[in-house]
């Protein structure tokens, strides 16, 4: 039976090998710092992480589809190493532990029996935490629950422990303050003294509020009998200096920017000219000439963002999943996703799960036979969810596109601009309206890692 530890508590280790593992909803990495009595590593070889998975007595063991674990052979840890500190680092440095359930750290024996368990609660804004440490005390090994969040960033953490960071980005240079350069006259010409008595418009007006355009020179002597009068300004352009207010006139029209935005126009499909959809835009699923589409493909794609870290570049292992949820008015009646590749009525088929987003073009494809969709199904919503809890801040080039399955030609495409702090995205829907099918681009974020978590949040997208 395992023992639950609270922060600061410790317990003895009576085995020769232990495995430190972590359970966490968000994507993260586990690493180890092997430190001496002064709290520092002896060299960079005492830092075990994804680009250096083996150290003296410690090995990082990959876990397909999850967070790697640390295997510690206590007899293999050098005698001058007093502590092996297990560190959890979120993949998304802009995120924090407060966004998800508290992580749990476990210490097991080599056979997988859990010896100790520590729920690391109390974390809020941190993205790095020293979870626990395996340490020596009077010749014996123990484990201590640490739970120390680290606010200085990953580079600061490892640097404080003595790890050299050669390729840490240099701090940005200070922003220069713009100072007006003095005007230096030619050496052969004496400097002209400042023209203090010149009209105000020629003097520099530092820190002064904006000055309106200079009015006409009313104080100049009138030019009697000197030719035709200059043309008058149109009423909207006349400067209104010192004029009396005009009463009983209708109030001016409100500025254009305060008017409500125009509704997205519905577009039509034209052969050979794919439509680039914007958020909320709709398209009728009829081709040029009024021919209704019958077989369509919804292709969904994305690319994980490649990160250049302190200790090498790597690509986050982002596993996104496409799903189609079928609704009869407001009721969910069927789902097509990686766990059920064909809807029960056979009208929607999932063409296979892509675990990484690698490759060009569509990462996952859903085939929809509009003629086979049951009459009671009014809407099919297409979602993309992050199985491992990565947010769309770690994904680039996310898109969905509509393809005519008969001709294999692209008809419309919606590209998601910018990352969002969501684990799910409602990309688009096809729905019945006045006896025909339409497509609408949505592009709204939700918190969901699979279709089951997405379904309760989709009600607001069912109205046309």
C-alpha positions in Angstrom: 0.0 0.0 0.0 1.4 3.4 -0.9 1.9 6.2 1.5 0.6 9.7 0.8 3.0 12.5 1.5 2.3 16.1 2.3 4.6 19.0 1.4 7.9 18.7 3.4 7.2 15.1 4.6 9.7 12.3 4.0 9.9 8.5 4.1 12.5 5.8 3.9 13.4 3.8 0.8 14.2 0.2 1.4 14.7 -0.8 -2.2 17.7 -0.6 -4.6 15.9 1.0 -7.6 13.0 3.5 -7.7 11.0 5.0 -10.5 9.7 8.6 -10.2 6.6 9.3 -12.4 4.2 12.1 -12.8 0.5 12.3 -13.6 -0.6 15.6 -15.1 -3.4 16.8 -17.4 -1.1 19.3 -19.3 1.8 18.4 -21.5 5.0 18.5 -19.5 8.6 17.1 -19.2 10.3 15.4 -16.2 14.0 16.0 -15.6 16.5 15.4 -12.8 19.2 17.4 -11.2 21.9 15.4 -9.3 23.4 17.8 -6.8 26.1 17.6 -4.1 25.9 19.0 -0.5 26.2 22.6 -1.8 23.0 22.2 -3.9 25.0 22.3 -7.3 25.7 19.8 -10.0 29.3 18.7 -10.5 29.0 19.2 -14.3 26.4 19.4 -17.0 26.5 15.6 -17.0 24.5 15.6 -13.8 21.5 17.1 -15.5 19.2 14.4 -17.0 16.5 15.7 -19.5 15.0 14.9 -22.9 18.2 15.7 -24.9 20.5 14.0 -22.3 18.4 11.1 -21.1 21.1 9.3 -19.1 23.2 10.4 -16.1 25.1 8.7 -13.3 22.6 6.3 -11.8 19.6 8.1 -13.4 17.8 7.3 -16.7 14.9 9.1 -18.3 12.5 6.4 -19.5 10.2 7.5 -22.4 6.4 6.9 -22.0 4.6 6.9 -25.4 1.6 9.1 -25.2 2.5 10.5 -21.7 5.2 12.0 -19.6 8.5 10.2 -19.3 9.6 8.7 -15.9 12.9 8.7 -14.1 14.6 5.4 -13.1 17.1 5.9 -10.3 19.5 3.1 -9.4 20.5 4.1 -5.9 23.6 2.0 -5.9 24.8 3.7 -9.1 24.4 7.3 -7.8 28.0 8.6 -7.1 28.9 8.9 -3.4 29.3 12.7 -3.6 25.8 13.2 -4.9 23.4 13.8 -2.0 20.1 14.6 -3.8 18.4 13.6 -7.0 15.8 16.4 -7.6 12.8 15.6 -9.9 11.6 18.6 -11.8 8.4 19.0 -13.8 8.4 21.6 -16.6 5.3 22.5 -18.6 5.8 22.3 -22.3 4.0 25.6 -22.7 6.1 28.1 -20.8 3.3 30.7 -21.1 0.9 28.4 -19.2 0.9 27.5 -15.5 -0.1 24.7 -13.2 -3.1 26.6 -12.0 -4.9 26.0 -15.3 -5.4 22.3 -14.6 -5.7 19.8 -11.7 -2.8 19.5 -9.4 0.0 17.2 -10.6 0.7 13.9 -8.7 4.2 12.6 -8.3 4.7 8.9 -7.5 7.7 6.9 -6.3 7.5 3.1 -7.2 9.8 0.2 -7.0 11.3 -1.6 -10.0 8.2 -3.9 -10.2 5.8 -0.9 -10.4 4.5 -1.1 -6.9 3.7 2.5 -5.7 5.6 3.3 -2.5 4.8 7.0 -2.1 2.4 9.4 -3.7 2.4 13.2 -3.5 -0.3 15.5 -4.8 1.4 18.8 -5.5 -1.3 21.3 -4.6 -1.1 25.0 -4.0 0.5 25.8 -7.4 -0.9 28.7 -9.3 1.2 30.8 -11.7 4.3 28.5 -11.8 5.2 26.6 -14.9 8.1 24.7 -13.2 8.1 22.9 -9.9 10.7 20.7 -8.0 8.3 17.9 -7.3 10.3 15.7 -4.9 13.8 14.6 -4.2 15.5 11.3 -3.4 18.3 12.0 -0.9 20.9 10.4 1.4 20.7 10.7 5.2 23.2 8.9 7.4 24.0 6.3 4.8 20.4 5.5 3.9 18.1 6.7 1.1 14.9 8.6 1.6 12.3 10.5 -0.4 11.0 14.0 0.4 7.9 15.8 -1.0 9.2 19.3 -2.0 6.6 21.0 -4.2 8.6 24.1 -4.7 7.4 26.2 -7.6 10.1 28.1 -9.5 9.2 31.6 -10.8 12.5 32.4 -12.4 12.1 30.2 -15.5 13.7 27.0 -16.7 17.1 28.6 -17.5 17.2 30.3 -14.1 16.4 27.0 -12.4 19.2 24.9 -14.0 21.6 27.8 -13.8 21.0 28.2 -10.0 21.9 24.5 -9.7 25.2 25.0 -11.6 24.2 23.9 -15.1 25.9 26.0 -17.8 23.5 27.4 -20.4 25.6 28.3 -23.4 22.9 29.2 -25.8 20.6 31.1 -23.5 19.2 34.1 -25.4 21.0 37.3 -24.7 19.0 40.0 -23.0 17.6 42.5 -25.4 19.6 45.7 -25.7 18.2 48.7 -23.8 15.8 50.7 -25.9 17.5 54.0 -26.9 15.8 57.2 -25.9 15.2 59.4 -28.9 16.9 62.7 -28.2 16.7 65.4 -30.9 20.1 65.8 -32.4 21.5 69.4 -32.4 21.7 71.0 -35.7 25.4 71.7 -36.6 25.8 74.5 -39.2 28.7 74.3 -41.7 32.0 75.3 -40.1 32.3 78.4 -42.3 29.0 79.8 -41.2 28.4 81.2 -37.8 25.5 79.5 -35.9 22.3 81.4 -36.2 20.8 82.3 -32.9 17.4 80.8 -32.0 14.6 82.8 -33.5 12.7 83.3 -30.2 10.6 86.1 -31.6 9.3 84.2 -34.6 5.6 83.2 -34.8 4.6 80.3 -32.5 4.1 77.8 -35.3 7.9 77.8 -36.0 8.9 77.0 -32.4 9.3 73.4 -31.4 6.4 72.5 -29.2 7.8 69.7 -27.0 5.2 68.3 -24.5 2.6 70.6 -25.9 -0.9 69.3 -26.9 -1.6 69.0 -30.6 -2.2 72.4 -32.2 -5.1 72.8 -34.7 -4.3 74.0 -38.2 -3.4 77.6 -38.4 -6.5 79.7 -39.2 -6.6 82.0 -42.2 -4.7 85.3 -41.7 -7.7 87.4 -40.7 -5.5 90.2 -39.4 -3.9 90.9 -42.7 -5.1 94.1 -44.4 -7.9 93.3 -46.9 -6.9 93.3 -50.5 -9.5 95.6 -52.0 -10.0 95.5 -55.8 -7.3 92.8 -56.2 -9.0 90.3 -58.4 -11.7 87.7 -57.8 -12.5 86.4 -54.4 -10.9 83.0 -53.6 -13.3 80.1 -53.8 -15.2 79.4 -50.6 -14.6 76.2 -48.7 -17.4 73.7 -48.8 -19.4 73.9 -45.6 -17.8 70.8 -44.1 -14.2 72.2 -44.6 -14.7 75.8 -43.4 -12.7 76.4 -40.2 -15.2 77.3 -37.5 -13.3 79.7 -35.4 -15.4 81.9 -33.1 -18.6 81.1 -35.0 -21.9 81.2 -33.1 -23.5 77.8 -32.5 -26.4 77.0 -34.8 -29.5 75.9 -32.8 -32.4 73.6 -33.8 -30.4 71.6 -36.3 -30.6 67.8 -36.4 -27.8 66.1 -34.5 -24.9 64.9 -36.6 -24.9 61.3 -37.8 -22.9 58.9 -35.5 -19.4 58.0 -36.8 -19.2 54.9 -39.0 -17.0 53.1 -36.5 -19.8 53.0 -34.0 -22.2 51.2 -36.3 -22.6 47.4 -35.8 -20.4 45.3 -38.0 -22.0 44.1 -41.2 -23.1 40.5 -41.2 -20.8 38.1 -43.1 -22.1 37.6 -46.6 -23.0 34.2 -47.7 -20.8 33.0 -50.5 -21.3 30.6 -53.4 -19.1 27.8 -54.7 -17.6 28.4 -58.1 -15.8 25.6 -60.0 -12.0 26.1 -59.9 -12.2 29.0 -57.4 -12.0 27.8 -53.8 -13.6 30.1 -51.3 -11.4 31.5 -48.4 -13.8 31.7 -45.5 -13.7 34.0 -42.6 -15.0 33.4 -39.1 -18.8 33.0 -39.1 -19.1 33.0 -42.9 -21.5 30.6 -44.5 -21.6 28.8 -47.9 -24.4 26.8 -49.5 -23.3 23.3 -50.5 -24.3 23.8 -54.2 -21.8 24.1 -57.0 -22.0 26.4 -59.9 -25.2 25.7 -61.8 -27.2 24.8 -58.7 -26.0 21.1 -58.5 -26.2 20.0 -54.8 -23.1 18.3 -53.4 -23.7 14.8 -52.1 -20.2 13.5 -51.0 -17.9 15.9 -49.2 -14.7 15.6 -47.3 -13.8 17.8 -44.3 -10.0 17.9 -44.1 -8.4 19.2 -40.9 -4.8 20.0 -40.6 -2.2 21.5 -38.2 1.5 21.7 -37.5 3.1 21.6 -34.1 5.3 24.6 -33.3 9.0 23.6 -33.3 10.6 25.1 -30.2 14.3 26.0 -29.9 15.0 25.3 -26.3 18.1 26.0 -24.2 19.4 22.5 -24.7 18.4 21.8 -28.3 15.4 22.1 -30.7 12.5 19.8 -30.6 8.9 19.7 -31.7 6.2 19.3 -29.1 4.4 15.9 -29.4 1.0 17.4 -30.1 -1.8 14.9 -30.7 -4.9 16.5 -32.1 -8.0 14.6 -33.0 -10.8 15.5 -35.4 -14.4 14.5 -34.5 -17.8 14.9 -36.1 -20.8 15.2 -33.8 -24.3 14.6 -35.2 -27.2 16.5 -33.7 -30.9 16.2 -34.1 -32.0 19.7 -33.3 -30.4 20.1 -29.8 -29.8 16.4 -29.1 -26.6 14.6 -29.7 -27.4 11.4 -31.5 -24.0 10.1 -32.8 -20.3 10.7 -32.8 -17.6 9.8 -35.3 -14.1 10.0 -33.9 -10.9 8.0 -33.4 -12.7 5.5 -31.1 -15.6 5.0 -33.6 -14.4 5.6 -37.1 -17.9 5.3 -38.7 -21.1 6.8 -37.4 -23.8 4.3 -36.6 -25.9 5.2 -39.7 -22.7 5.0 -41.9 -23.1 8.6 -43.2 -19.8 9.9 -41.6 -16.5 8.1 -41.7 -13.2 9.0 -40.1 -10.2 8.1 -42.3 -7.7 7.5 -39.4 -6.0 9.1 -36.5 -2.8 11.2 -36.9 -0.9 11.3 -33.6 1.6 14.1 -34.3 0.4 16.5 -37.1 3.5 15.6 -39.2 3.2 15.7 -42.9 1.8 18.1 -45.5 -1.8 18.6 -46.3 -4.7 17.2 -44.3 -3.8 15.5 -41.0 -7.2 13.9 -40.5 -10.1 13.6 -42.9 -13.8 13.1 -42.3 -16.0 11.8 -45.2 -19.7 12.8 -45.2 -22.3 11.3 -47.4 -25.0 14.0 -47.2 -27.6 11.7 -48.9 -27.2 9.1 -46.2 -27.4 11.5 -43.2 -30.7 10.6 -41.5 -33.5 13.1 -42.0 -33.7 13.8 -38.2 -30.0 14.9 -38.1 -30.0 18.7 -38.6 -26.3 19.6 -37.8 -22.9 18.0 -38.0 -20.3 19.9 -36.0 -16.5 19.3 -36.7 -14.1 19.7 -33.7 -10.4 19.3 -33.1 -9.3 18.4 -29.6 -5.9 18.0 -28.0 -5.6 14.5 -26.5 -2.6 15.3 -24.4 -3.8 18.7 -23.2 -1.6 20.9 -25.4 -3.3 24.2 -26.1 -3.6 25.8 -29.6 -0.8 28.2 -28.6 1.5 25.3 -29.5 -0.1 24.7 -32.9 0.4 26.6 -36.1 -1.3 26.5 -39.5 -4.6 25.0 -38.2 -7.2 24.8 -40.9 -10.3 23.0 -42.2 -11.2 22.6 -45.8 -14.2 21.4 -47.7 -13.5 19.1 -50.6 -15.9 17.7 -53.3 -15.3 14.0 -53.0 -16.5 13.3 -56.5 -13.9 15.5 -58.2 -11.4 15.8 -55.3 -11.4 19.5 -55.7 -11.2 22.0 -52.8 -14.3 24.1 -52.5 -13.7 26.2 -49.4 -11.0 26.6 -46.7 -11.0 28.3 -43.3 -7.6 29.0 -41.7 -7.3 29.6 -38.0 -5.3 32.8 -37.3 -3.2 32.9 -34.1 -2.9 30.6 -31.2 -5.5 30.3 -28.4 -5.2 29.1 -24.8 -7.8 26.3 -25.4 -7.4 22.5 -25.7 -10.2 22.2 -28.2 -11.5 24.1 -31.3 -14.9 24.1 -32.9 -13.8 24.5 -36.5 -17.0 24.3 -38.7 -20.5 22.8 -39.1 -22.7 21.6 -41.9 -26.4 22.1 -41.3 -29.8 21.9 -42.9 -31.5 25.2 -43.8 -34.6 25.5 -46.0 -34.2 22.1 -47.5 -30.5 22.3 -48.4 -27.1 21.9 -46.7 -24.9 24.8 -45.7 -21.4 25.1 -44.3 -20.4 27.6 -41.7 -16.9 28.4 -40.4 -16.8 28.8 -36.6 -13.3 28.8 -35.2 -14.2 29.1 -31.5 -12.1 27.7 -28.6 -13.3 25.3 -25.9 -11.6 23.3 -23.1 -11.9 19.7 -24.2 -9.4 16.9 -24.8 -11.8 14.6 -26.6 -15.3 14.6 -28.2 -17.0 13.5 -25.0 -15.7 16.6 -23.2 -16.6 18.8 -26.2 -20.2 17.6 -26.6 -21.7 19.4 -23.6 -20.3 22.7 -24.8 -21.6 22.7 -28.4 -25.2 23.8 -27.8 -24.5 27.4 -28.6 -23.3 26.5 -32.1 -26.5 24.7 -33.1 -28.4 27.8 -34.0 -27.9 28.9 -37.6 
